[in-house]
Amino acid sequence: MTKPKPKPMTTEDFIKSATMFYVDTAHEKAFSDEVQSNVTALSSKLQHINTLAELKKYIRDDKCSLDNITSLLNISSEKFKRIITMLRLQKGHMPTGEWSLSTTRTHMLEKTDFMDEVCELLMNGASLPKYKHLVPEFYLENFSIDINTIARLANPDDIRRLVKKGLDGRYNNVIGDKFFNHISDSITKACDKSGFTYAIKKNVHLVDRVASIAIPDENNPQIVIDVSYNITTSSGQTDYAKKAEAAREKIRKANEKLTSNKILFINVMDGAGWVARQSDLKKIQRCSDYLLNLQTLNSISEIIDYYL
């Protein structure tokens, strides 16, 4: 009996069945524990910043001090970097680029006068006449550390917000890794069940780049699979779509030389970011033989069995 050909999913089907946020309870517990630990440690440190000397000590002791202080004072890192560039110009330097907060701290540790100036700005900038005509009051009024500020800085809710902001990038990366592992485990189990080999994150010469999964191997793939999870939107998704289109073209040319066993291109994607970035999602759907997400991943066994 002939096996029925698996039906491709439309973009609309993808959106309706999308898992907007991938939830892993162990991951959530680990980050919750880390957040609480960091809040406790940071609360203790911030309660001791009442003088310029104490602020300098905190900056010397904590590599994330400038990130923490500017965030809690509600000073955007971009505006702070602009003001640091202004101070450098006043000293006669010709900046070739802006300093990151970590680079600024490094120079503060190396130059006593620069440490003094930046700490004075952070603690008393809002009331110092020398900055009144240089920095708009809208920004400058946040440069103040006094008793009232310290009381606010020691608020666990404010510190928790800061800590979570600092962990946001790593949290998303770990979620992306867990999503990839979930997808790759499902696909490799389907391969094992049918007796097929596979290669994970290997350079596939056919598409001239690393593919998430190649079946049966990276040298002679019959199925090329890419995996992507996005919570937010970014220009990286447009780049991803362009790479998918380039891969589709290379696979199309390879398939023109084949009379049977055509090479398949599959994309497994999910997350709120892809639902929001529908123009790029549609490009990927058009150049994929199959577009799958977490909810429709169970069809991978049917696809593998039908084509291999």
C-alpha positions as CSV (number, residue, x, y, z in Angstrom):
1,M,0.0,0.0,0.0
2,T,1.4,3.4,-1.0
3,K,2.1,5.7,1.9
4,P,0.2,9.1,1.7
5,K,2.4,12.0,1.1
6,P,2.7,14.3,4.1
7,K,0.9,17.6,3.6
8,P,3.0,20.8,3.9
9,M,1.9,23.4,6.4
10,T,0.9,26.9,5.3
11,T,2.1,30.0,7.0
12,E,-1.4,30.5,8.4
13,D,-1.3,26.9,9.8
14,F,2.1,27.7,11.4
15,I,0.8,30.9,13.0
16,K,-2.3,29.2,14.4
17,S,-0.3,26.4,15.9
18,A,2.7,28.4,17.1
19,T,4.1,28.0,20.6
20,M,4.7,31.7,21.4
21,F,6.9,31.0,24.4
22,Y,8.8,27.8,25.1
23,V,8.5,26.9,28.8
24,D,11.0,24.6,30.5
25,T,10.2,24.3,34.3
26,A,13.8,23.3,35.2
27,H,15.1,26.3,33.3
28,E,12.7,28.6,35.0
29,K,13.6,27.3,38.5
30,A,17.3,27.6,37.9
31,F,17.0,31.2,36.8
32,S,14.6,32.1,39.6
33,D,17.1,30.8,42.1
34,E,19.9,32.8,40.4
35,V,17.9,36.0,40.4
36,Q,17.1,35.7,44.1
37,S,20.7,35.0,44.9
38,N,21.9,38.0,42.9
39,V,19.2,40.3,44.5
40,T,20.3,39.4,48.0
41,A,24.0,40.0,47.1
42,L,23.3,43.3,45.3
43,S,21.0,44.7,48.0
44,S,23.8,44.4,50.5
45,K,26.3,46.2,48.3
46,L,24.0,49.1,47.3
47,Q,23.0,49.9,50.8
48,H,26.6,51.0,51.5
49,I,26.9,53.7,48.8
50,N,26.4,57.0,50.7
51,T,29.6,58.8,49.8
52,L,31.9,59.3,46.8
53,A,34.5,57.0,48.5
54,E,31.9,54.3,48.9
55,L,30.8,54.7,45.2
56,K,34.4,54.4,44.0
57,K,34.9,51.3,46.1
58,Y,31.8,49.7,44.7
59,I,33.0,50.4,41.1
60,R,36.4,49.0,41.9
61,D,34.9,45.8,43.5
62,D,32.1,45.0,41.0
63,K,32.8,44.6,37.3
64,C,29.1,45.2,36.6
65,S,28.9,48.3,38.8
66,L,28.3,50.9,36.0
67,D,25.6,48.7,34.4
68,N,23.9,48.4,37.8
69,I,24.2,52.0,38.8
70,T,23.0,53.5,35.5
71,S,20.1,51.0,35.3
72,L,19.0,51.8,38.8
73,L,19.3,55.5,38.2
74,N,17.2,55.0,35.1
75,I,20.1,56.3,32.9
76,S,20.1,54.6,29.5
77,S,23.5,53.1,28.6
78,E,23.4,54.9,25.3
79,K,23.0,58.3,26.9
80,F,25.7,57.5,29.5
81,K,28.1,56.6,26.7
82,R,27.3,59.9,24.9
83,I,28.2,61.8,28.0
84,I,31.4,59.8,28.5
85,T,32.4,60.7,24.9
86,M,31.7,64.3,25.7
87,L,34.0,64.2,28.8
88,R,36.7,62.6,26.6
89,L,36.4,65.4,24.1
90,Q,36.7,68.0,26.8
91,K,40.0,66.5,27.8
92,G,41.3,66.9,24.3
93,H,40.9,63.3,23.2
94,M,39.7,62.4,19.7
95,P,37.5,59.3,20.1
96,T,37.5,56.9,17.3
97,G,34.5,55.1,18.8
98,E,32.4,55.0,21.9
99,W,33.4,53.1,25.0
100,S,31.3,50.4,26.4
101,L,30.4,50.6,30.1
102,S,33.1,47.9,30.9
103,T,35.7,49.9,28.9
104,T,34.7,53.1,30.8
105,R,35.1,51.3,34.1
106,T,38.6,50.0,33.0
107,H,39.7,53.5,32.3
108,M,38.3,54.7,35.6
109,L,40.4,52.1,37.4
110,E,43.5,53.2,35.5
111,K,43.0,56.9,35.8
112,T,42.3,58.4,39.3
113,D,41.1,61.7,37.9
114,F,38.7,60.0,35.5
115,M,37.3,57.9,38.4
116,D,36.8,61.1,40.4
117,E,35.0,62.8,37.5
118,V,32.6,60.0,36.6
119,C,31.8,59.3,40.2
120,E,31.1,63.0,40.8
121,L,28.8,63.0,37.7
122,L,26.9,59.9,38.9
123,M,26.5,61.1,42.5
124,N,26.0,64.9,42.1
125,G,25.7,65.6,38.3
126,A,22.1,66.8,38.6
127,S,23.1,69.8,40.9
128,L,26.5,70.6,39.4
129,P,26.5,73.9,37.4
130,K,29.2,72.8,35.0
131,Y,26.9,70.2,33.4
132,K,23.8,72.5,33.2
133,H,24.7,73.9,29.7
134,L,26.2,70.6,28.5
135,V,23.5,68.0,29.3
136,P,19.7,68.5,29.0
137,E,18.0,68.6,32.4
138,F,15.7,65.8,31.2
139,Y,18.7,63.5,31.3
140,L,20.8,65.2,33.9
141,E,18.2,65.0,36.7
142,N,18.8,61.3,37.0
143,F,22.4,61.7,37.9
144,S,22.0,61.9,41.7
145,I,22.8,59.5,44.5
146,D,21.6,60.7,47.9
147,I,19.7,59.2,50.9
148,N,16.5,59.1,49.0
149,T,18.1,57.5,46.0
150,I,19.8,54.9,48.1
151,A,16.5,54.0,49.8
152,R,15.1,53.4,46.3
153,L,18.2,51.6,45.1
154,A,17.9,49.2,48.0
155,N,14.3,48.3,47.1
156,P,14.3,44.6,46.3
157,D,11.8,45.1,43.5
158,D,14.0,47.6,41.7
159,I,17.0,45.4,42.2
160,R,15.1,42.3,40.9
161,R,14.2,44.3,37.8
162,L,17.9,45.2,37.3
163,V,19.1,41.6,37.9
164,K,16.6,40.2,35.4
165,K,17.5,42.8,32.8
166,G,21.2,41.6,33.2
167,L,20.2,38.0,32.8
168,D,17.8,38.5,29.8
169,G,20.3,37.8,27.1
170,R,21.6,34.6,28.7
171,Y,18.1,33.5,29.6
172,N,17.0,33.8,25.9
173,N,20.2,31.9,24.7
174,V,19.5,29.1,27.1
175,I,15.9,28.8,26.0
176,G,17.1,28.7,22.4
177,D,19.5,25.9,23.2
178,K,16.8,24.0,25.0
179,F,14.4,24.4,22.1
180,F,17.1,23.1,19.7
181,N,17.8,20.1,21.9
182,H,14.0,19.3,22.1
183,I,13.7,19.5,18.3
184,S,16.9,17.6,17.6
185,D,16.0,14.9,20.1
186,S,12.6,14.4,18.5
187,I,14.1,14.2,15.0
188,T,17.0,11.9,15.9
189,K,14.6,9.5,17.7
190,A,12.5,9.4,14.5
191,C,15.7,8.5,12.6
192,D,16.7,5.9,15.1
193,K,13.3,4.3,14.9
194,S,13.6,4.0,11.1
195,G,17.2,3.1,11.1
196,F,18.6,6.3,9.5
197,T,21.8,8.1,10.6
198,Y,22.1,11.8,11.0
199,A,24.6,14.7,11.6
200,I,24.0,17.5,14.0
201,K,25.4,21.0,13.4
202,K,27.8,19.9,10.7
203,N,29.0,21.9,7.7
204,V,26.9,20.7,4.7
205,H,28.9,21.3,1.5
206,L,25.6,21.2,-0.5
207,V,24.4,24.5,1.1
208,D,27.9,25.7,1.9
209,R,27.2,26.3,5.7
210,V,26.4,24.5,8.9
211,A,23.0,23.0,9.0
212,S,21.1,22.1,12.2
213,I,20.6,18.5,11.1
214,A,21.5,16.5,7.9
215,I,20.0,13.1,7.2
216,P,21.7,10.6,6.7
217,D,24.9,12.7,6.9
218,E,26.5,16.1,6.0
219,N,28.3,14.7,2.9
220,N,25.4,13.2,1.1
221,P,22.2,14.7,2.7
222,Q,18.8,13.6,1.6
223,I,17.1,15.9,4.1
224,V,18.6,19.3,5.3
225,I,16.9,20.7,8.4
226,D,17.4,24.1,10.0
227,V,16.0,25.0,13.4
228,S,15.2,28.5,14.8
229,Y,13.5,29.8,17.9
230,N,12.8,33.5,18.4
231,I,11.0,35.3,21.2
232,T,11.6,38.8,19.9
233,T,12.2,40.2,16.4
234,S,15.5,41.3,14.9
235,S,17.2,41.9,11.6
236,G,18.9,38.5,12.2
237,Q,15.6,36.9,11.1
238,T,15.8,38.7,7.7
239,D,19.4,37.3,7.4
240,Y,18.1,33.9,8.4
241,A,15.4,34.1,5.6
242,K,18.1,35.1,3.1
243,K,20.2,32.1,4.0
244,A,17.2,29.9,3.7
245,E,16.5,31.2,0.2
246,A,20.2,30.7,-0.7
247,A,20.0,27.1,0.6
248,R,16.8,26.5,-1.4
249,E,18.5,27.6,-4.6
250,K,21.5,25.4,-4.1
251,I,19.3,22.4,-3.3
252,R,17.1,23.2,-6.4
253,K,20.2,23.1,-8.6
254,A,21.3,19.8,-7.0
255,N,17.9,18.3,-7.5
256,E,17.9,19.1,-11.2
257,K,20.7,16.6,-11.7
258,L,18.7,13.9,-9.8
259,T,16.1,11.6,-11.3
260,S,14.9,10.3,-8.0
261,N,15.4,10.7,-4.2
262,K,15.2,14.5,-4.4
263,I,16.8,16.4,-1.5
264,L,14.4,17.9,1.0
265,F,14.7,21.2,2.8
266,I,12.9,21.5,6.1
267,N,12.7,24.4,8.5
268,V,11.5,23.8,12.1
269,M,10.8,27.2,13.7
270,D,8.7,28.6,16.6
271,G,8.4,31.5,19.0
272,A,6.5,34.8,19.2
273,G,9.3,36.5,17.2
274,W,8.5,34.5,14.1
275,V,4.8,35.1,14.4
276,A,5.6,38.9,14.6
277,R,8.1,38.7,11.7
278,Q,5.6,37.3,9.2
279,S,7.3,38.8,6.0
280,D,10.4,36.7,6.8
281,L,8.4,33.7,7.9
282,K,6.6,33.7,4.6
283,K,9.9,33.7,2.7
284,I,11.1,30.7,4.6
285,Q,7.8,28.9,4.1
286,R,8.0,29.4,0.4
287,C,11.5,28.0,0.1
288,S,10.9,25.0,2.4
289,D,9.5,21.7,1.4
290,Y,8.1,21.5,4.9
291,L,7.8,24.2,7.6
292,L,7.2,22.7,11.0
293,N,6.8,24.0,14.6
294,L,6.7,22.4,18.0
295,Q,3.1,21.5,17.7
296,T,3.4,19.8,14.3
297,L,6.8,18.2,14.8
298,N,5.3,14.8,15.2
299,S,4.8,14.7,11.4
300,I,8.6,14.4,11.0
301,S,8.4,10.6,11.3
302,E,6.0,10.5,8.4
303,I,8.1,12.8,6.3
304,I,11.3,10.7,6.9
305,D,9.5,7.4,6.2
306,Y,7.9,8.7,3.0
307,Y,11.0,10.2,1.4
308,L,13.8,8.0,2.6
